[in-house]
Amino acid sequence: MSYTAEQLASRIRNIRAVENVMSKYAFLTYYKRYYEAMEKYWSDQNPTLTTNDQKIEGYAAVRGFLVDKGEAQTRKDNDVMRGLYPDEFAGKKDSEMWGAGSAMVHTITTPVIELAEDEKTAKGMFYSLGSCTEIDPEKGPKAYWVWEKYAVDFVREADGWKIWHMVTMTDFKTPVGENWANVNLAPTGAYYSAYTPEITPQAGVPVPKPYGTFSETFSY
């Protein structure tokens, strides 16, 4: 399809905006600013979040999983860090040490983005090479490799592009220093199979293809 210069400029702006939403979301989750990430970058129009083993539907449920669960885990981790490193953290409030010791780096790479012809929605797929540090309840910070794919439907709302439906397909979660062909903590569930040496590489969901309007395509 051919576009006028004005149409092409609009499409380029919107594709870039979609990519920025995904990257900004990744930065905020690294900082453990879960509430801000949800408020700014998720749609409230019946969003869904699908992982290897569960599908979460509706704004309240997605918020509970991403925000409430994430904040509760961070508070638990803060307590562990206070006990293990009293000289640094004893007496500090959660707000003064939020997320200390952890580092959930989920890079956003290899973007494949298809903007609808009507420019009201977009579909994107990304690979994430994760270098993650979680807090072991007894030993403190522990490093993992977490590699996964994201497939996302985006919707353009009055205040910008938002994540509408997200599928997170985790291939492996392995402690640094271990062989992920032998040790993989990522779950295999009803929606996606984590890596094992015995299976072929899994597509999970289709890569985005050009489409006119959302009613003409599938939903992630």
Secondary structure, DSSP 4 states (H G I P E B T S, - for coil): ----HHHHHHHHHHHHHHHHHHHHHHHHHHTT-HHHHHHHHB-SSS-EEE-SS-EEESHHHHHIIIIIHHHHHHHHHHHHHHHH-HHHHTT--GGGSTTTT-EEEE--EEEEEEE-TTSSEEEEEEEEEEEEEEEETTTEEEEEEEEEEEEEEEEEETTEEEEEEEEEEEEEEEETTS-TTT---SPP-SS-PPP-TTSPPP--SPPP---SSGGGS---
